Every structure is written in structure tokens, then in C-alpha cells.
């Protein structure tokens, strides 16, 4: 029984791939997992591996050919097997994508077999005061019920009473969580189990939580890596109005100038140890990650109907490559030492330029940094990398004359500009984050505090 | 293991118990010469003779009373009702005599009788012949209520019911008699009062009994295709209720839907929900929802009858609600 080898989606956004090089010849024995070919995707050169064993009977496309995902590229089977039917009619069809809709079809069939308005009003009963018709499967009863939408959380007039399922209360008690301020996604804003995923025992993002507190730089607490917060009405209005004004991502820019004297001294001292060189970029990554820990409101993803606040900090680092740009991610940058960050940044940038990054190495960032300082750019604005809500554009380190204590002094200064998605980050929110970042860089001992 | 119909599994249990204990006898309408309205007693008259397989007149109150009396003086009667709808006439004997005798005699006289027959709706038998009465009998202290859903459970539970020293209400299903399944040979006993997890899952518990076990399993199958893993708990015995199994499952899944064939008001599911809300309160992430028969006399019209019954689509809709799925 011959097996078709199709072009696989090797990255989340891949729609087509180019066969760079075949690693096996027709007639070669193949074991499951063998690398059949190198394929260039939109992001990187990746390996196409065999999903079945046998003999490579046919290479359907020559090297250098670009084919869409799920198109036939080769056939594996038993030696001497007749595959003319497969190779003749199979191209472009029969890929895995062809058969993904079955569950949906089942649901539809079942829905249409239901009487249009079942007189089964009493057939399902709940604790609700009035019986209501059983909704047909797949049809949510929520829209017809006032107050049942997730955004009805914390409805006015409820005072201090928190609506939560018994299980949610039990979990909160066990983990020491305060349910006040947790947005419930159940009917009438009821807090249910899933709303507590990601709410570890830490303050919710908000003005009160943004005060620079000692716990802010403790390791990420156990639990989920992020917390989804449904949009409040004001965030919805901000999102709608500002998108109308300026485009799909209503961006604004905040610039500040940082005195880098002490960072430069610290860096020189570290590098003088002769254990590898730390760059200003490495230090900026570390400081940004730590500042984000204190300002979770800036470490977030816009998700259309909610905002995902991340407890983990993963910094996307813009790297110029031939003909383009890619953003490898330094994961948990807030928890890594400068040396680790430096080594990782070098490795990622190097492999990015060789186009050898794996998809998981350039996706999943929570905040981006773009640095053009080494190209002598004083300052610039960077374009937000969605769904992230912020990106920092870092300019060059330059000696400047500054007025200090009434006299003019020469100081090394650096200008940074943060682009903010206004649907997530407000002006003051972004400014406070930059203030923390600036304070850290001007007093680099804060990096090890 | 041989595959038998539910009907033949019951027949096997009757034959084995009548062979094992000559105090056991069967009585009811058409159980002898006609071999049972649903052929559950096929071959028994020929094998055990007319003293132990007794055809009665159409007198439910009368022969139920004879059964109670026979049990009081040491026999082990099995009283077949052609359906539990007809047994309404015998309720006085079941409630006032069978259920009360041990209590009112100060423990001196028990009633080791089994009252059995099909309950609930079949197809288009209309309002008077399509009723699920298990909650009536489960309401009465002194009665045990057993409702097997599979052939193996039917055999194992009927044998246990016949050996029980107290009256057992044993409710079968007309639509179940042809269901096939593997049935252990010989001494296969299932204790009364023990529920059975018919399918394991971690996302939601479906509690059901008798015919709704099939409904719940079908719903669970469809939900699995959608990534939802339902645990199906078959109560098997309504009273005494196996609260331990129910609570263990709800403690695992945190969400529960209770399915039954009968009417909602004061139904079996209401009792189950009572136990859950009291003893598993802190485990619940959503209110328990019940799927029941519609609160109307069963319509004769085929489409209306279908709409009035609990079915997999209604169970799935309820599951979506307890899971807060759109």
C-alpha cells in the first residue's frame, strides 16, 4: 500500500514550500522519520520527514520547485508497486487538508434532524427560575439571555458580592486568590474554573499593581502562563474609536532619553572579565523584561474579544536577515542572567541569518525590541508585531552635552521609543513602564536587585 | 462469553434461580401457555410445570396480593406485570403490604418477592401505556428499585433480586428486550445498590439509568468527536442509590447532567441532584442540569412523541451549558 508524501505546513503561516534539496533518491529504503527533503518555508529551511516506511518510489517534484501545502511531492511504498494511479491523479488533491470537516458535518446533520422548534420546553430543566426551551445542539442560548454575556462581569449594582461557582471558590481558597477583580466568563459574569487558570496568587494588572514592588522580580508563580481578561466596555470603546481614527492597530509613540553612563561602565567592567562580551542590546533586553514584570499591562496580547496578560516574559528580538526580518524569541528573559541572554541572542541571531530557526523559536513572544543603534540611527519608531501590544525601538549610544547641576557635562545617552497598541496600553500606562525601564538602565544595579 | 438478548438474559436468570431454589415461582398474565407477552418466560412452563409457572387472570391487585401472601409464608414469588402501566392497579399491595410488612410485624415477617415487567415508553403506545414510574416506587421506604440497562446487568441483577429478602421492584424496558450483549454464564450476580461507570471521561458526568444509558452513551460518543470526554454513570439501582459512585464521578469532572426517561417533577434525577448539591457542592463548576421526558402525557403522534423523549441532542445541549460552551 503506497503512501503519499505531501507538502506539510511546517510553520504556522506556511502556505507553500520550495523543495530545496532531496535527501533521498528514488529506490532508497525509507524508515519512518527519515528526512526526505529540505523545504524552504516563508520563514526558514525545514526538514520534510517520512510519515511511513518503505521504498521511495517516486519524487514527484524536482528540486527548486515551489508547491502549495498538501500537494503531492513523493510516494513511498513497496518496491515494484504500481503507483501510476497515485501519481497520475493525486497531485493537489487528497492531502490531509481534504478531510478535516467531519465533526462539523455530523453536528449539522444532527441539527437538521431535530424538529425545528421542539415542544420540549420542559425536557431540560435547570436551576433557572423559568424553564426555557432546550437549545438545539451547537446553538448557544446565551444571546437571548440578558446579562449572560461574558462582558456582563462585575455588573453595576452587585456591590461586593462575587458570583463564582462553588468549585471556583474552593480553588480560590486553596490557592489564596482574591476573586474580586477576576472577570467571570460564565452567565451574568459568574467566575468559573477556567477563569482562574492563569490567575496565580499575584495582583491583577491595574494601577495598584503597577507600583514597583519587591515581589515583582520574583520567579513566575506556579500556574498558567497567562490570564485572559474579557474586554471592559471602556476598552471596547477605546479600541473601536481609535481603530476608526488611525488604522487596525491604533499606535502611539513614547520617546525617552536614557543616561547610559553607568550601564556603559558596568558593561565595560563585565567585559573586562574576559568571559565573553555583553552588548548594550543584551542589557536592554534584560532590563525591558524586568520592567515588564512590574508592568504586566504592557506584556499582553490583543485577542480581539479579550486581552491576554502574560505572566511569562518572552522578548521578541528583531533580527535583520537577507531580504527581510525575523523575530527570534528569548523566552523567560526576565529570569535569565545577562550571560545567558547574551549567548542565546548570539545563537538565535546567527541561526536566523542562516534561516535555520524552528517555528517555535520565532513565535510566542510577548513584547518586541528592535535595535538600530549599531547602524547609527539616533531614534526611530518600530511597527508593532501583533498580537503583541508593544515594541521598543532602540537608538544608538551617543555622547551628548547635557546640563547637569547647572553645568554642561558630556554623557553617553540613548533614545528609546515605544510603539503602543492603544487598545491595550494607554499613554500613562506605557509612560510608567518606560519610567521604570529608564530608572533601571540609569541604575543598572537594579538588574540584579 | 455468549451473546444474549436482554430478554434471554432475564430468561436465563429465571431458569437458573428456579432450578437452584424450588421456592421460586413465576406468576402473571400470559406467563405460562403464551410464554410471556414479551417471551421472557419462554420454555419455563414446560420445564417447571403449572405449579411454578402460573397464568393469572387480568387482576393486578389480586395476583400481586397473592404474591405478597406467598412471600410472607416462605415462598419466593416473581410477579410479572405485563407492563408497569397496568401495575397501577396493584400499587396498594406494593406500597401498603409489600413495603410495610417487615416494619409493621416488628421484623418478624418479610416479603421476599420480585415484581417485574417493562416500564417507560416504547413506540406510539400513547399516554396511558408510555409511563416511567420508577420515582413512585423509589419514594417508598421498604422497596428496592432496580433498572438494568444491559443484558449482563439484567441477568446479574434479577438473580440478586430473587435472592433478596425484601421486595424488589424490577423495571425492564420493552425497547431493551432485543438489545444484545455479552452475558456471563452461570453464577453471575450483581449486587443491588451498585452503579456502574459505562464509559470513562473527565469533562462532564452523565448520570442515567435503563434506556437513557443508550442515550447518554450516544451523546458521549458524539461529544468525544468534539473533544469533550463524558463519563457515563449507569445507576442500575435507583434505590438504594449508589451515591458514592455518583459523587466520585462529579468530584472528578465538576460538571453533571442527569438524564432520565420520566417526568422532571420529583423525578429520580431530582433526588440525584439533591445528593450532588449537598455532598459535592464545592466540586461544582456549574449548576447540574437535568434532561427528562417532557412534562406532558406522552403524545401518540410520532413526531411529538420523539420530541417529548430525552435524546442525545438534548443531552449534548445540556452538556454544552454546563461546560459554558457556546
Boltz contact constraints between the chains, C-beta under 6 A:
constraints:
  - contact:
      token1: [A, 103]
      token2: [B, 225]
      max_distance: 6.0
  - contact:
      token1: [A, 103]
      token2: [B, 226]
      max_distance: 6.0
  - contact:
      token1: [A, 110]
      token2: [B, 313]
      max_distance: 6.0
  - contact:
      token1: [A, 114]
      token2: [B, 313]
      max_distance: 6.0
  - contact:
      token1: [A, 115]
      token2: [B, 307]
      max_distance: 6.0
  - contact:
      token1: [A, 118]
      token2: [B, 307]
      max_distance: 6.0
  - contact:
      token1: [A, 119]
      token2: [B, 307]
      max_distance: 6.0
  - contact:
      token1: [A, 120]
      token2: [B, 294]
      max_distance: 6.0
  - contact:
      token1: [A, 120]
      token2: [B, 307]
      max_distance: 6.0
  - contact:
      token1: [A, 122]
      token2: [B, 294]
      max_distance: 6.0
  - contact:
      token1: [A, 122]
      token2: [B, 295]
      max_distance: 6.0
  - contact:
      token1: [A, 123]
      token2: [B, 294]
      max_distance: 6.0
  - contact:
      token1: [A, 123]
      token2: [B, 314]
      max_distance: 6.0
  - contact:
      token1: [A, 124]
      token2: [B, 291]
      max_distance: 6.0
  - contact:
      token1: [A, 124]
      token2: [B, 314]
      max_distance: 6.0
  - contact:
      token1: [A, 124]
      token2: [B, 318]
      max_distance: 6.0
  - contact:
      token1: [A, 125]
      token2: [B, 264]
      max_distance: 6.0
  - contact:
      token1: [A, 125]
      token2: [B, 290]
      max_distance: 6.0
  - contact:
      token1: [A, 126]
      token2: [B, 287]
      max_distance: 6.0
  - contact:
      token1: [A, 126]
      token2: [B, 289]
      max_distance: 6.0
  - contact:
      token1: [A, 127]
      token2: [B, 287]
      max_distance: 6.0
  - contact:
      token1: [A, 134]
      token2: [B, 314]
      max_distance: 6.0
  - contact:
      token1: [A, 134]
      token2: [B, 317]
      max_distance: 6.0
  - contact:
      token1: [A, 135]
      token2: [B, 317]
      max_distance: 6.0
  - contact:
      token1: [A, 137]
      token2: [B, 313]
      max_distance: 6.0
  - contact:
      token1: [A, 137]
      token2: [B, 316]
      max_distance: 6.0
  - contact:
      token1: [A, 137]
      token2: [B, 317]
      max_distance: 6.0
  - contact:
      token1: [A, 140]
      token2: [B, 326]
      max_distance: 6.0
  - contact:
      token1: [A, 165]
      token2: [B, 285]
      max_distance: 6.0
  - contact:
      token1: [A, 166]
      token2: [B, 281]
      max_distance: 6.0
  - contact:
      token1: [A, 166]
      token2: [B, 282]
      max_distance: 6.0
  - contact:
      token1: [A, 166]
      token2: [B, 284]
      max_distance: 6.0
  - contact:
      token1: [A, 167]
      token2: [B, 254]
      max_distance: 6.0
  - contact:
      token1: [A, 167]
      token2: [B, 283]
      max_distance: 6.0
  - contact:
      token1: [A, 167]
      token2: [B, 284]
      max_distance: 6.0
  - contact:
      token1: [A, 167]
      token2: [B, 285]
      max_distance: 6.0
  - contact:
      token1: [A, 170]
      token2: [B, 282]
      max_distance: 6.0
  - contact:
      token1: [A, 186]
      token2: [B, 324]
      max_distance: 6.0
  - contact:
      token1: [A, 192]
      token2: [B, 285]
      max_distance: 6.0
  - contact:
      token1: [A, 193]
      token2: [B, 285]
      max_distance: 6.0
